[in-house]
Amino acid sequence: SLRIRNLTLPLPGIPRSEYSEEERIGQALLRLLAVYALRLTSADPDRHAVLGFDEAWVLLADAAGRTLVDRIARLGRAQNVTPLLATQVLGDAAELESLVGALFCFGVETDAEAERALRLLQLDPDDERLRRQLTGFRRGRCLFRDYTGRVGPIQVDLVDPDLLAALDTTPRPAPIAAAEVAGAEAAA
């Protein structure tokens, strides 16, 4: 797992021309890490590897990133690597539909997001019951589309706390160093 503390990424929907220097560097760094991770995971094609990307929307935000994801998907099949793309922004995901096998669409906040998720799942985006279902899903509930196109609701529970901790991407404040605590107590 490669984690980058304080990586500055652009907000979804911001035109590239409006990125700050830190956001451009953050996006470029994420792309470099994606290429490096592909190199690491494809080194031994006899051993299956999984390459997971959180915040994959950053890679999908422009043509260069979509080309990289396309390359990862195609090379991954040849090198026995399964890419996992996690995103909270579904806007451009439909462009990659031909490269995607199984889909997990977890709970969303708005009807517009639910409609995009239903389109991606190849379901009727106007089905009010399905939209309500998606906006009501929480804590591991999702709609799953398998490799044959069948779609149904499932529950995903990670029972191993160590695995859950390893996969957790919830931002947390940096721990306070003992020296800072001692200095604060001395000042008080």
Number of C-alpha atoms within 10 A of each C-alpha: 8 7 7 10 8 8 14 15 19 19 11 12 9 10 11 12 7 10 15 13 9 13 17 17 15 19 20 16 15 21 18 12 14 20 15 12 18 22 13 12 20 23 13 13 14 9 11 13 19 15 18 16 19 14 16 21 22 22 23 23 21 13 10 12 20 20 14 16 22 17 15 23 20 14 15 21 14 11 21 18 23 18 20 16 17 15 17 15 19 17 17 14 19 15 12 15 13 8 14 16 11 16 20 19 22 23 23 22 11 13 16 12 20 26 21 20 28 20 14 21 23 13 14 14 19 13 12 13 8 17 23 15 16 26 16 15 18 12 10 12 19 22 22 19 19 14 11 8 13 11 17 11 15 13 13 11 10 11 8 9 9 10 10 12 11 10 13 9 11 7 8 6 6 7 6 8 8 9 9 10 11 11 10 10 9 8 7 6
